[in-house]
Amino acid sequence: MSKFQAPKGMRDFAPQEVLKREYLFDIITQAFKRHGFMPLETPTMENLETLTGKYGEEGDRLIFKVLNSGDYLKKLRNKDEKEREEIITAEGSKKLTPYICEKGLRYDLTVPFARFVSQNHGQLALPFKRYQIQPVWRAERPQKGRYREFTQCDGDIIGDSSLLCELELLQIYENVFSQLKLHDTQLIINNRKILAAMAEMIGASDKLTELTIAIDKLDKIGRQKVEEELAQKGLDSQQIEKLSPLFELSEQMSKQEKADNQSTLKTLESILAQTEMGQRGIAEMRELIEMGQACELKTLYFDPLLARGLDYYTGTIVEVKAKNTQIGSLGGGGRYDNLTDIFGVKDLSGVGVSFGADRILLLLEERELFPENLETYCEVLIIHFGKESQVQHLQLANKLRKAGISTELYPSAAKMKKQMKYANQKAVNFVILQGEEEIQNGQITVKNMHTGEQKTQKVEEFIQSFAP
């Protein structure tokens, strides 16, 4: 094995892999464009003051910090010896960072997006709809399925609180997964207000986070283990017992062949009848589901126990899952009301979703759903017969390219076997032979590399065969 490798947690993508990624990203991009979203790119690096304090203590530790250029120790050397020693020996080097690092690699796309919106608030037409597909970096311990560099695919609508914004993102989700032929995906929705109402109903509003983290594990560890975890978090037996109707509702839902959203909402309405917050959340979900039905959303599924991103979201919560796989969530997002508050711009409600690109690619690979011709880099390879016919080969290649046919001329007059092997390795569809006889007759000999069929024809006839 070569000692020269990519850093741990970072990957090379071979041409075949890049084509598959481009296939996915193109479908996502076109879906956003059809809904009027605009592209956005933010810098690889952000100022550390932009990034730190936005992801919690653990997130701050995972930010890749970039050394200042030039004499990065200059600020430190200006301190007296005692203070310098204190800074250097501080636990975790927290005190040292501000003296040698002012920038960091972006941890996600959301905080840079918030910074951009805040910085350009006066110039943006609101609501502002953006999609963004760029890599992010996290200094995690690399393991299977977890990388230090990976691509995020985000879409957000900021500057309007209408549920039509949620609906639009749900439509984009369904459109993308339909095009990818992932027909067993579910768009699962819930509302933060419903989760807060559950906590209020059992008298545990102060343990909202603990409650929902445990409930979110219901399908993984089962009801008994969830109840045990809740007891460990400080809920008493009466509080846990009050959750029984919700657990029973979840069990009923799991037995349904397809979503019965209206029935679930009606049952939940009676369970949370005494909480104003719960009724508001249910009303929002009912409105969103009814709009989804009007737009023929076929995969919308309401789950009152979905608790994704509790601390971040303030309204609708969305998660995408495929039924027949263990890969996990394929995407998610939700409504937030304070994204730009941290940058001094108040009252800008927004909603956003993200596609789990790596997991989606893994699932497409697992199910062999990539198009058959995806790895065709070039339609045509022209066999090189030597200097005496090179001008004719170049003219032919030029003519085919002008007709929109991707064409490659083998660069040297190598043995035929070598050139044909190259054509196979590149998965070329057609090989063109233009020897002395073909040149004299104004023709080409075309070999179909899939069927082995070979025929001689005019160049115009060959070009015409590509016409739609």
ABEGO torsion letter per residue (X at the ends): XBABBBBBGBBBBBAAAAAAAAAAAAAAAAAAAAAGBBBBBBBABBBAAAABGAAEAAAAAABBBBBBBEBAAAAAAABBAAAAAAAAABBGGAAAAAAABABBBBABAAAAAAAAAAAAAAABBOBBBBBBBBBBBBBBBBBBGBBABBBBBBBBBBGBABAAAAAAAAAAAAAAAAAAGBAABBBBBBBAAAAAAAAAAAGAAAAAAAAAAAAAAAAAAEAAAAAAAAAAAGBBAAAAAAAAAAAAAAAAAAABABBBAAAAAAAAAAAAAABAAAAAAAAAAAAAAAAAAAAGBAABBBBAABABGAAABABBBBBBBBABBAAEBAEEEEBBAAAAAAAGBBGBBBBBBBBBAAAAAAAAAAAGABBAAAABABABBBBBAEAAAAAAAAAAAAAAAAAGBBBBBBABBBBAAAAAAAAAAAGBABBBBBBAAAAAAGBBBBBBAAAGBBBBBBAAAAAAAABX
